[in-house]
Amino acid sequence: MIHNVFSLLARLPERPRRAAVRRLMDTVWNLRTTQQVIGRENIPDEPCLFICNHLSNADGFTLDRALRPRKVYFLAGIKLQTTVMTRLGTEAVDTIFIRPNSADIEPLKRAVETLKAGHSVLIFPEGGRSRTGALTQAKKGASLIARRAGVPVVPVALTGTEKFMPIDDRDMGREQVRRAHLTVRFGPPFRMNELEAETIGAEDPRQALTDAMMRRVAELLPPQYRGVYADSTPEAENEPLASEHPETQPSPAPSR
């Protein structure tokens, strides 16, 4: 049903289409999910780079809701433009498209320029959705953006979206939504120079720096989500999440 609605909305001009899609998606999220936001006090007022684990095509809009009214640009794979539902979904947020696993550095430059212009950016350093829910090794571009932009980096841990909109590798454009509880947890910000001690003697310094960044994300996640970063992550006192300043109702959407 929802896919047919997206097909109808695709016929609208861009501005009313974007507004209508945002309203539709907010309605779906309100009806099918509960959302808990933890650690908003960790978000600095200045522009920052958010780094987050990646579980589902629902991640971007879930994070958009958690961050409102702050305006954030998302790096997203160009593949999301290939189906009506995912294309309109990326239109509902401010998006910089990237070709994962390619030599195209223009999107990385745009991300740096966006940060230097005073806007915040959110990236999924793994470069794609995890098929197991656990962290996979992140790509080196995350550290490149962070070092060149010189802004604070905020680690973000996301759980529940893999149950809300599970991955369907047969047809990404027809993924179904289910009832789920979503948790977004923001960790303390850090600067890249704080990670240098963790990269001393590394065979690949840029990868080591990216891995150090991702360990900050892993620390915020329950153990079963930590994946390749589990062995280097201390046990985080994550549970029960409900005791740590939850916000179960997102703020109203900003006017656009």
Secondary structure in CASP SS format (residue, H / E / C, confidence):
PFRMAT SS
TARGET T0000
AUTHOR 0000-0000-0000
METHOD secondary structure of the structure
MODEL  1
M C 1.00
I H 1.00
H H 1.00
N H 1.00
V H 1.00
F H 1.00
S H 1.00
L H 1.00
L H 1.00
A C 1.00
R C 1.00
L C 1.00
P C 1.00
E H 1.00
R H 1.00
P H 1.00
R H 1.00
R H 1.00
A H 1.00
A H 1.00
V H 1.00
R H 1.00
R H 1.00
L H 1.00
M H 1.00
D H 1.00
T H 1.00
V H 1.00
W H 1.00
N H 1.00
L H 1.00
R H 1.00
T E 1.00
T E 1.00
Q E 1.00
Q E 1.00
V E 1.00
I E 1.00
G C 1.00
R H 1.00
E H 1.00
N H 1.00
I C 1.00
P C 1.00
D C 1.00
E C 1.00
P C 1.00
C C 1.00
L E 1.00
F E 1.00
I E 1.00
C E 1.00
N C 1.00
H C 1.00
L C 1.00
S C 1.00
N C 1.00
A C 1.00
D H 1.00
G H 1.00
F H 1.00
T H 1.00
L H 1.00
D H 1.00
R H 1.00
A H 1.00
L H 1.00
R C 1.00
P C 1.00
R C 1.00
K C 1.00
V E 1.00
Y E 1.00
F E 1.00
L E 1.00
A E 1.00
G E 1.00
I H 1.00
K H 1.00
L H 1.00
Q H 1.00
T H 1.00
T C 1.00
V H 1.00
M H 1.00
T H 1.00
R H 1.00
L H 1.00
G H 1.00
T H 1.00
E H 1.00
A C 1.00
V C 1.00
D E 1.00
T E 1.00
I E 1.00
F E 1.00
I E 1.00
R C 1.00
P C 1.00
N C 1.00
S C 1.00
A C 1.00
D C 1.00
I C 1.00
E H 1.00
P H 1.00
L H 1.00
K H 1.00
R H 1.00
A H 1.00
V H 1.00
E H 1.00
T H 1.00
L H 1.00
K H 1.00
A C 1.00
G C 1.00
H C 1.00
S E 1.00
V E 1.00
L E 1.00
I E 1.00
F C 1.00
P C 1.00
E C 1.00
G C 1.00
G C 1.00
R C 1.00
S C 1.00
R C 1.00
T C 1.00
G C 1.00
A C 1.00
L C 1.00
T C 1.00
Q C 1.00
A C 1.00
K C 1.00
K C 1.00
G H 1.00
A H 1.00
S H 1.00
L H 1.00
I H 1.00
A H 1.00
R H 1.00
R H 1.00
A H 1.00
G C 1.00
V C 1.00
P C 1.00
V E 1.00
V E 1.00
P E 1.00
V E 1.00
A E 1.00
L E 1.00
T E 1.00
G C 1.00
T H 1.00
E H 1.00
K H 1.00
F H 1.00
M C 1.00
P C 1.00
I C 1.00
D C 1.00
D C 1.00
R C 1.00
D C 1.00
M H 1.00
G H 1.00
R H 1.00
E C 1.00
Q C 1.00
V C 1.00
R C 1.00
R C 1.00
A E 1.00
H E 1.00
L E 1.00
T E 1.00
V E 1.00
R E 1.00
F E 1.00
G C 1.00
P C 1.00
P C 1.00
F E 1.00
R C 1.00
M H 1.00
N H 1.00
E H 1.00
L H 1.00
E H 1.00
A H 1.00
E H 1.00
T H 1.00
I C 1.00
G C 1.00
A C 1.00
E C 1.00
D C 1.00
P H 1.00
R H 1.00
Q H 1.00
A H 1.00
L H 1.00
T H 1.00
D H 1.00
A H 1.00
M H 1.00
M H 1.00
R H 1.00
R H 1.00
V H 1.00
A H 1.00
E C 1.00
L C 1.00
L C 1.00
P C 1.00
P H 1.00
Q H 1.00
Y H 1.00
R C 1.00
G H 1.00
V H 1.00
Y H 1.00
A C 1.00
D C 1.00
S C 1.00
T C 1.00
P C 1.00
E C 1.00
A C 1.00
E C 1.00
N C 1.00
E C 1.00
P C 1.00
L H 1.00
A H 1.00
S H 1.00
E C 1.00
H C 1.00
P C 1.00
E C 1.00
T C 1.00
Q C 1.00
P C 1.00
S C 1.00
P C 1.00
A C 1.00
P C 1.00
S C 1.00
R C 1.00
END
